[in-house]
Amino acid sequence: MNRADETPDVPDGEDVLSAGTETGRVHVVLAEESRERIDKVLARAWGESRSRVQAWLDAGLVHAGEQVLEGKEKLPAGASVVAVPPAPVPDKVEAENIPLEILYEDRDLVVVNKPAGLVVHPGAGHWTGTLVSALLHHCAGQLSGIGGVERPGIVHRLDRETSGVLVVAKNDAAHQGLARQFKDRTTRKVYRAFLLGVPRRPAGIWEDPIGRHSQQRQKMTVRSDGREARTDFRVEQAWARCCRVRLELHSGRTHQIRVHASHAGHPVVGDAIYGRQPAWVAEAGVRRHLLHAWQLEFLHPRTHKTLSLEAPLPEDFKAFEKTLG
């Protein structure tokens, strides 16, 4: 659903400058505010921090009519801005006894094979049953606090339906060391996936810049003013209607592989968000996008020795390949 469809209506003829509704916030831009960035305007009007307002903007929760707003935009006087803030965050995330497949663990970190369907950290609609809840139980609460209440220990993340290797920090020193490696791109991240169709070249590089979609803020897209991104791909095996590929990430943009593959004309099998899926995909039993974080290599933040972890291909990957003959 487009977030604009969820926006509360402002009653016709009502003189509302800055107010709340049962489901959101409303502000009409004043003449003296028309030259200011909208994130500054709204933070002041609603008495919120700029970081909180920016988070609403980044999540696509702030609109002016049908336009989804970005923080740097400036709006003319009289423009009506509506926000639908997310539900309040619980004060505490509860530990839950959810089974985990541990690939490696020591006093500083734990590496898991995240199954498809498991949300990494709590958020709107997913306050329980997350990987964080499982980790709080498994590690008896001994996780890095840098990520705050919602994301203890979480250094990087995988999409809900993406399976595979994910490393978690047990203390702040480990968290800082791992986060630095992800930021500096010194980690090695290799994925496996099935794509619709077969690229003309058996191997290559996708380097299209990626940014947030201008209308559908929950999606990313290739755009000229986006952030640079690079994905190396190599076809491992090809069939008539699809192929299995090995992909290496050299950047970590949101939905990077899914966006690059779709832009190249070969969306990930099962990924209905970034590509129209033919009927035979569902008939083959595919229930999620077939993308798997296969290998992760990094330096241990305490010993500085190289750790290379691999998550076996999941059963739905194997089952899908069998249907291809």
N, C-alpha and C positions, 0 to 999 in steps of 0.2 A: 504493500500500500504506500502511495506517495504521502509523505508527512503532511503536505498541504491539505490533504483530505481530512486530517485530524484537527485542523486549526479551528478554534472557536470563533464564531461570527461576532462582529461588533455591531450592536443594534443600530439600525438606520437612524440618522439624525441625532444620536447621542453625543454630547460634547465630552468625550473622554480624552484626557491628556496622558495620564499614567495611572493605571489601575490594575486590579486583579479580577479574574473571572473565576467561575467554579473550576475551570480546567486549565487556566493559563494566565498570562500577563499581557497587558496591552499598553502601548505608548504611542502617542501621536507626536511626530517630530515638530519641534518649535522652530521658528525662523532662525533664532540664534544657534540652533543645534545642527543646522543643515550643512555646515562646513566641517563638522567633527566626525570622526570615525564612529560608526554605529555601536561598536562595543563599549566605547567610553560613554556615549549617550545613555545607553540602556543600563549600564552599571550604576550610573548616578541616579537615573530616574527610578530605578527599582530598589536602590539601596543594597545592591549585591556587589561582590568583588568582581573585578574584571576577569579574573581567571574562571570564576563560575559562569559568567555570561559567555565567555569565549568557549567554554566546554559545551554550553547549549548550542552555540553557533556551529561548532565543529560537528555536533551530532545531528545537525539539520533540523533543530527544533524551533528556529526563529524565522518568521516569514513576514513579507510585506506583500499582501495579495497572494499571487501564485509564485512569487520570487522567493527562493530560499537564500537567506542572507549569509554573507561572510563578514567577519569582524572589521575588515579594513574599508568596507563600503561606506559611502556617504549618501544620505537620502534627502530629498527635497522637503521643505516645510509642508506639513499637512499629511505626510505619509504615515499610514497606520501600521505599526509593527506589533505582531502577536507572537508570543512564545508559549510553548507547552512544556514546562520543565518536567524532568523525569521524577518518578516517585522518590520520596525520601529514602536515604540509604540507612540500613540498619546500623545500630551502634556497634554491633559485633557480628562477625561471621562465625557460625558454629562449626565445630569439628564434626565430621561424619565418617562412619566406617564404610568407606567406598573402596573396593579392591583396586590396587594399583599394580602395574607391571613395572618393576624397578629394573633399570638397565645398569645403574651404577649408584653407589652411595658411600659417602664418608662423612666426617664431622662438619664439612664445609658446604657440601652440596648433595643434591639428589637428582638423578636423571631418570625420567620416566618415559614410557612409550604410551603417549596419550591416545586413547581410543577415539574413533569418530563419534560425534554426538555429545561428547563431554565438554561443557563450557569451561574455559580456563579459570576465570575469576568472576565473582558476583557482579551483577548488573541488573538493569530493569528487566523484570520477568524471570530472572535466574538468581535468586538470592540463596538458594540451597542446591545441593546436588552438583556442586562444581569441583573442579580439580583442587582449588584452594581449600575447600572443606575437607577433601580427602587427604591433602597434605598436612593440614592442621592435626588430623587424627594420627596419621602415620608418623609424623615428626614430633608428636606430643607438644605442638605449639612452638617448637624451636625453629622458627623461620625468620629471615631478615625482615626488619620492620620498615625498610626504606620505602616499600610500595604502599604503606599505609594499611588501614584496616581491611580494605577490599582486596589488596593484592600483595599480601605478605609473601616474600620470597620470589615473586614473579619478576624475572629479568626480561623475558621475551614471551611471545604468545603465539598460539596457532589458532586459526579459525575453528569454530565449533565442529564443523564437519571434516576438518583436516586431521589426519592421524599422524603419529610419529614422535620423533625425539624432541624432548623439551627439558631444559636444565633449570633447576630451581636452587636458589641460594638459601642456606641455613643461617647465615649471619651477615652483618652489614659489610664486613671486609670482603667476603666472597662476592656479595652482590655488586659492590663497587668495581671489583676486579673483572667480573664477567660483563657488567654493563659497559665498561670501557672497551672491551674487546668487540662487543656488538657495534658500538658506536664507531670504533676505528676500522671496522670491517676486517678484522683479523681472524674471525671465526670462519669455518668452512661449512656451508650449508648445502646439502645435496638432497633433492627431492626426486620422487618417481611419480608419474602420472600417466593417465590415458587421455589422449586428445582426440577430438572428432576430426576425421580426415587425416591426411598425411602431408606434412610440409614438403615443398618442392626440393628444399635442401635437406640432406640428412642430418646436418648439424649447422649451428650458427649462433648468433647473438641477437637478442632483442634489447634495444637500448632506448625505447620510447619513454619520455618523461611522464610521470604519473601524478595526478592531482585529484581532488575530490570532484565528483560530478556536480555540475552547476544546478541541476534540478533535483536529482535524487541523491540527497546528502549521505545516505547510507552506502552508496556505491562510489567506487573510484573509477577513473577513466584516464585514457591517454590525452594529454593536453599540452600545448606548447609552453605554457607557463607553469607546468608541473615540476616536481622534483626529479632530478636525474635518477634513473634506475637501470640496472643491467641484469639480464637473465641469460645464461648460456644454456642451450638445449642440444640434445643429441637423440635422434631416433634410435631406439634399441630394437624394436620389432614393429613391422607394419602389416596391417591387414587391409582388406578392401575399404572398410568404412572408418577405421580408426588406427591409432598407433600407440605404442607405449614409449614414453620418453624419460630420459634422465635430465634433470635440470639443476643447475647450480646458481644460487643467488649471490650476487656481489653487492647487493643493497637490500634493505629490508622494508620496502614500502608496503603499506596495507594492501592486501589482495594482489600483490605484485605478479605472481605467476598467473593467476586467473585473468588479470587484466591484459598482460602481455600476450598470453595465448589467444584470448578472444580477439584482440586487436590484429593478431596475425592471421585470423580467420580459422583458428583451430581451438575453440573453447574446450575446457576440461570436460570430459565425459561426466554427465550428471549435474553440471553447473548451470542450472536454469537461470540464475541471476545474470550471468555474463554471456550466455549464449543459448539460442533456441535448441532444444534437445529433440531429436527425432524419436518417433514412437518406439523404435527397436531398443533404445536405451532402457526405458522402463520395462519393456518386455524381457530384457536380459536380467532383470532383478536389481538394477542399480537404484540405490536409495539415497545417495549423497554424491557430492563431487569427488571423483576418484583422484585425490591428491594426497601424497604421503611424504612426510618429512623423514627421509630414509637415513641420512647420516648427518652428524654434527661433530665438528672437531674444534677444540679450543685448548688453551693453556689453563691448567689448573691454577686458580688464583692464589693458592698458598705454595705449592711445590714448583709451579711453573713448568711442569711436565705436560707433554701433549696428551690429551685424552681424545680418543676417537670412538664415538658410540654409534651403534647402528640398530635401527628398529626393524625387525623382520616385516616383510610385506604382509598386510592384513588379509584375512580370509576372503573379504569381499573382492579384493584385487584378484586373488587366485581364482575365485569363482567366476568373475567376469571374463578373465582370460580364457577359461575353459569353454565359455559360450562362443568364443571367436573361432575355435577350431584350429 
